[in-house]
């Protein structure tokens, strides 16, 4: 097969798709590690902020596959743009949650504080209706002045920048 001007373009965006998918997996993996290893129970908004990452991983895998098997570059670009938009949505949710934590605005009614996780197995079923997650208004941990929601904004913006840069370079 003769090399043409379009041959190098068949893998356009491959490196960006890999970096992006690994970055998304690492970010949500870190959140899960804080939850299951560190013992930080996420509030309702924290759980909601993970959705763009959960949806972004399979789309990222599709972008990797599309680039690896040589599909037209517009397919990889479109998938990278979709991931970029997802990450911007995640950043918006993080800004909203940070604003709730800093009392700039009210959070949703579902984010009220609760009693925590039950330790009595006998009352587990009855506690399902009464036990709620932690309040969205209180940051579980602050690192360098930022809560998990604030760090999510930074991670989401960086990942969106990678996605949009990859989409532009794959053109």
PEVENTA-V493386 format. One record per helix or strand of 2 or more residues. SS is the DSSP state (alpha for helix, beta for strand). FROM is the first residue (numbers start at 1). LEN is the number of residues. Records with the same first field share a line. If there is no record, write none. Layout:
SS=FROM-LEN + FROM-LEN
//
This chain:
alpha=8-4 + 14-23 + 44-6 + 51-18 + 73-29 + 109-3 + 121-7 + 148-22
//
